[in-house]
């Protein structure tokens, strides 16, 4: 079976995470996917850098270079 495409708005993501939107921009960006791996980042994705064995913040540039729309 085929999975229908979806879109996550920044405000929805923040609501799920129980976070307040404190960005200076009033644009509510939409993301087509969410990933914690810079290798999986692509156009429309939100890259979430995690700190575990390695600090995901070191991979933000790589994720953006691969087309991630935000982090």
Secondary structure, DSSP 8 states (H G I E B T S, - for coil): -------EEHHHHHHHTT-----S-----EESEEES-GGG--TTEEE---BSSSBGGGGHHHHHHTT-SB-
